Amino acid sequence: MIFMKANNLDKQYWENRYKENQTGWNIGYISTPIKAYIDQLNDKSLNILIPGAGNSYEAEYLWRNGFNNLFVLDIAKQPLLNLKKRIPEFPDNQLLHNDFFKLSDSYDLIIEQTFFCALHPSLREAYVKSIYSLLRPKGKLSGLLFDFELTDSGPPFGGSKTEYFKLFNNHFNIRTLEPSINSIKERQGKELFFIFEKKANAVS
């Protein structure tokens, strides 16, 4: 791992990672815990955001299963182009080449898959507040968080169930935050599956 400061993890950093094919987080298909979660969603009209989506096989799976109110965001352009190549009919205005922290729309569901762990830990409180502001009443944040020691080396940056509970509890009802039972082999024992629901009145 290379030590990185928060201001080093910028747009150019991520563009270079894709250009140089340094995408070790890319497993080439949808993460199994997230697939299982999507498979139990019945409302195809949900407004869904995947931030820091990368090549986003989760987005591809959602789209091909009729979730058309789907928005995919990344600060790097190349992964959005990769998704568009796989799904030519995906609407251009739903591919968001933008900084997550500058987003101001609203969503029913935000899916977290390797974005949180790619952010410098100093941005985690800002992430929580941004997610809260982007979700509609009773909206949900769901996905995976890494479960290994948080260090200054990364990305990816780790954390623990205790740390995540403290970080999110003031803004969200913690519906689920447990070790993932169906992670891919390479990540078994290193992931927590979670469902957080937006609180009506968050505690600052």
N, C-alpha and C positions, 0 to 999 in steps of 0.2 A: 504494500500500500504506500502511496505517496502522501505526505502531509499536505493538507490543503487548507487555506484560509477561506472564509466565507466569500470574500470578494474575488477569489480565484475560480470559483465554480460558476462562471458566467456563461453567456451564450456562446462565446468563442471556444471555451473549454469543451462544451458538449458537442459543438459542431466538429471539433477536431477529433473527439472520441469516435464519432460515426465515420468521419473521413478516413481515419486510421484503422477502422474496424475493431476498436477496443470496446467491445460491447459484451462483456462477460455475463452481464445480467440477462441478456437476451436468450431465452431458452428455446425459441423458435415455434412455440405453440402456447395456447392459453394455459395459465397456471391452474392446476386441478382444483384447489380449494375455491378459487373464484368461479370456475366453470360450475361447480356444484352449487354455489350460491346463486348464480344467474339462472340455473335450471329450475330453481324454485320460485323465480319471479313470475308473476302472472300478468301484471299490468304492463303491456307493451307501450303504453303512452307515456311512461315515465321520462322526465327530462334528466338525462344522465351525462355526467362529466367524468372524463378520465384525464386527470392532470399529470403532466410529466410522463406522457403515455409511451414514449419511445416508439418502437415498431408496433406495439399495441395489438397483440393477437386477441386480447380481451375485447377490444373494440370491434375487430373483425367478427368474432363470435357473436357478439351482441347484434351487430348489423344483420348478419345472415340469419339471425333468429327473430327478426322483426322489430327490434328496438331501434326505430328510426329517429327518435328525438335524442340523438347521441352526439356529444361534442367531445372532440379529442384535442387536447392542448399539449404543446411542447415548445420549449424555448428554442430548440434546434429545428431547422427546416427539413433536414434529410429524413428523419423518421416519419414525418407527415407525408412526404413524397413517396416513401416506401409503402405506406398504408394506401395511399391513393392508387398506386400501381397495382396493388392486390385487389382493390375495390374501386374500379374506375367510376362507378356511379355514386360514390360517396360525395355528398354536397361539399363544395369548396368552402362555403360559409360556416360549415361545421368542423372544419379543420382550423384550429386556432393556433397560429404561430405567434405566441405572445408570452409574456412573463406572467406566471400564475398570480403573483401578488398585485398585478394591475387589472385583474379580471373583476367584473362587477355585475355579472348576470346572476340568475338564480336557478337552482336545480333541486330535483327531488332526491337524487342519489348521486353520490360521488364515490367512485371506485378507486381505491388506493392499491397500487401495485408498483413497488420499488421507487416511487417518487419521494415519499417522506424520507427514506433512508439515503437518498441522493442529496438531500439538502444538508447544508452544514448545520450541526446541532444548535448553533446560535439563532437559527431561524425557526426553531420549532414552535415557540409561542406565537410567532407571527403566522405560521401555518395554521395553527388551531383557530386563531381569530378569523383568518381569511376563510377557512372552511365553514366556520359558523355563519359568517356573513353571506356566503354563497348558497347555503342551503335554505330551502323554503321551510315553513313551520312543519315540524315532525319529519323533516328530511333526514336522510341517513348517510353516514360515511361508513363504508365497509370495505374490507379487503385484508391485506396481510402487512404485518410489521415484523421486522427481523428481531429475533430473540438471541442476542449474543452481546458480549460486553461492549459498552460504548467507550470508544477511544478517540484520540485526536486524528487517527488515520482513517482515510476514506476518500471518496465514497466506495462502497456503502458504509454508512454509520449505523451502529447497532443500538441496543437499548434493552430494557427489561419490562416485564408486565407491571411491576410496581411503578417504574418511571412513567410509563404510558398512562396508567390509571391517574396518577397525580396530574399529568399534563392535560388530559382531556376531561377529567371529571367535572370541572367547574362549568363547562360549556355543553356537555353531552351526557345523556343517560347511557351508561355502559351496559348495553344489552348482552354482548358477548365479548370476551377477551380471554381466549384460551389457546393452549398449544394446538397448532393445526394437526389434524389426524390424517390428512391425505395430501401432504406436501410431496413434491417430486423428490426422488431419491437424494439428490444433491443437497436439498434443503431440509430434510427431515430432522426434527429436533431444533431447528433454527428459526421457525416461523410461528407467529401468533395470528390466529384468525380472529377478526373482530367485527362487531356491528355497533356503531355508536349512533344514537338518535339525538337530534338537536333539542336542547332544552328550551322551554318557552321563555324562561327568564334566566339567562346565564349570570353566573357570579363572576365579577371581574377579578 
